[in-house]
Amino acid sequence: MLKTAGKVAVGVVAVTVSAPFLITQIWLFVSPALEKREKRTLVFSLIFGSVFFILGVVFAYVIVLPMMIRFFMGFQMEGIEEMISFESYLSLILSTVLSFGIIFELPTIMVILARFGIVTTAFMRRYRKYIVLVIFIVAAVLTPPDVISQVLLALPMLMLFELGLLFALMAERKKRKLSAVESV
């Protein structure tokens, strides 16, 4: 059991340490084919994506994990003592922290999609109720099978969706202004 937890921890450390090198190599490969605006958009997304990922990890570690652990420890019965293995504890922490880190990338992804014209804010507003449904489904899949952790993931996702919608609207307006200036 401990061997598996150690392998997972080593894998996470390896990905964390190698990520800057991987990102640099991908950037050096892709950047010659990009226009100046596309390069700025990708640099912006890397910077703010990193910030949002770190915010998600901190949110999960400081707020969500203590609440989840208290919730799970509340299922004590007389004669049964709670015992958490290191492997299950590490697995819970890693999956929760990574899930929240990835989910906090939502505004960055929405801005990129709007900036490149793949998805419009009008489309996102029109299908908002379906997006809310998908958010709750994703929260149910990514979290342990309890309602508290699902809601603790879904509520920030809803707020991040609205924030991403606002940022995407600003990106669309900027794109319209730039295209109006270029056409003159």
C-alpha positions in Angstrom: 0.0 0.0 0.0 2.7 2.5 1.0 4.6 1.7 -2.2 1.6 2.9 -4.3 1.3 6.1 -2.4 5.0 6.7 -2.8 4.8 6.2 -6.5 1.9 8.6 -6.8 3.8 11.2 -4.7 6.9 10.8 -6.9 4.8 11.1 -10.0 3.2 14.3 -8.8 6.6 15.7 -7.9 8.0 14.7 -11.3 5.2 16.4 -13.2 5.5 19.5 -11.1 9.2 19.8 -11.6 9.2 19.0 -15.3 6.2 21.2 -16.1 8.2 24.4 -16.7 10.6 22.6 -19.0 7.7 20.9 -20.9 5.8 24.2 -21.3 9.0 25.9 -22.5 9.7 23.2 -25.1 6.1 23.3 -26.4 6.2 27.1 -26.6 9.5 27.0 -28.5 7.9 24.6 -31.0 4.6 26.4 -31.4 5.6 30.1 -31.2 7.1 30.5 -34.7 3.8 29.6 -36.3 1.7 32.1 -34.2 0.9 35.7 -35.0 1.7 38.4 -32.5 -1.8 38.6 -31.0 -2.0 34.8 -30.7 1.4 34.8 -28.8 0.1 37.5 -26.4 -3.1 35.5 -25.8 -1.2 32.3 -25.1 1.3 34.1 -22.8 -1.6 35.8 -21.0 -3.3 32.4 -20.6 -0.2 30.7 -19.2 0.3 33.4 -16.6 -3.3 33.7 -15.5 -3.8 30.0 -15.9 -1.0 29.4 -13.5 -2.4 31.9 -11.0 -5.9 30.4 -11.2 -4.5 26.9 -10.8 -2.6 27.9 -7.7 -5.8 29.6 -6.4 -7.7 26.4 -6.9 -5.1 24.3 -5.1 -5.0 26.8 -2.2 -8.8 26.9 -2.0 -9.0 23.1 -2.0 -6.3 22.7 0.6 -7.4 25.4 3.0 -11.2 25.3 2.7 -12.5 22.2 1.1 -10.2 19.4 2.5 -10.7 20.3 6.1 -14.5 20.4 5.6 -14.4 17.0 3.7 -12.3 15.3 6.4 -14.6 16.6 9.2 -17.6 15.3 7.2 -16.1 11.9 6.7 -15.0 11.7 10.3 -18.5 12.5 11.4 -19.6 8.9 10.5 -18.3 7.4 13.7 -20.3 4.7 15.4 -19.8 3.2 18.8 -17.3 0.4 18.7 -15.9 1.5 15.4 -12.7 3.6 15.3 -11.8 5.7 12.3 -8.5 4.7 10.7 -7.2 6.4 7.6 -4.5 4.8 5.6 -1.7 7.0 4.3 -2.5 5.9 0.7 -6.2 6.8 0.9 -5.4 10.1 2.6 -2.8 11.0 0.0 -5.1 9.9 -2.8 -8.0 12.0 -1.4 -5.7 15.1 -1.1 -4.1 14.7 -4.5 -7.4 14.1 -6.3 -9.2 17.0 -4.6 -6.3 19.5 -5.0 -5.8 18.6 -8.7 -9.5 18.7 -9.4 -9.8 22.1 -7.9 -6.7 23.3 -9.6 -7.9 22.2 -13.0 -11.4 23.5 -12.5 -10.1 26.9 -11.6 -8.7 27.1 -15.1 -12.3 27.7 -16.4 -12.1 31.5 -16.8 -8.8 31.2 -18.7 -10.2 28.6 -21.1 -13.3 30.7 -21.7 -11.2 33.7 -22.5 -9.1 31.7 -25.0 -12.2 30.3 -26.6 -13.7 33.7 -26.9 -10.5 35.4 -28.1 -10.0 32.9 -30.9 -13.7 33.1 -31.8 -14.4 29.4 -31.1 -17.3 30.2 -28.6 -19.1 33.5 -28.2 -20.4 35.0 -25.0 -23.9 35.1 -26.6 -23.7 31.3 -27.0 -22.6 30.8 -23.4 -25.4 33.0 -22.1 -28.0 31.3 -24.3 -27.0 27.9 -23.0 -26.3 28.9 -19.4 -28.8 26.5 -17.9 -27.2 23.5 -19.7 -23.8 24.7 -18.6 -24.9 24.8 -15.0 -26.2 21.2 -15.4 -22.8 20.1 -16.8 -21.0 21.9 -14.0 -23.0 19.9 -11.4 -22.3 16.6 -13.4 -18.6 17.4 -13.5 -18.6 18.2 -9.8 -20.3 14.9 -9.0 -17.8 12.9 -11.1 -14.7 14.7 -9.8 -15.5 14.6 -6.1 -15.9 11.7 -3.6 -19.5 10.5 -3.4 -20.9 13.0 -0.9 -23.0 16.1 -1.5 -20.8 18.5 0.5 -17.7 18.1 -1.6 -19.9 18.2 -4.8 -21.4 21.5 -3.8 -18.0 22.8 -2.6 -16.8 22.2 -6.2 -19.9 23.2 -8.0 -20.3 26.6 -6.4 -16.8 27.9 -7.2 -17.3 26.5 -10.7 -20.5 28.5 -11.1 -18.7 31.6 -9.9 -15.7 30.9 -12.1 -18.1 30.5 -15.1 -19.6 33.9 -14.4 -16.2 35.4 -14.0 -15.0 33.7 -17.2 -18.1 35.0 -19.0 -17.2 38.6 -17.9 -13.6 38.2 -19.0 -14.7 36.6 -22.3 -17.0 39.5 -22.9 -14.1 41.9 -22.3 -12.0 39.9 -24.7 -14.7 40.0 -27.4 -15.1 43.7 -27.0 -11.3 44.2 -27.3 -11.3 41.9 -30.4 -14.1 44.0 -32.0 -12.3 47.2 -31.3 -9.0 45.9 -32.8 -10.8 44.6 -35.9 -12.6 47.9 -36.3 -9.3 49.8 -36.1 -7.7 47.4 -38.6 -10.5 47.7 -41.1 -10.2 51.5 -41.2 
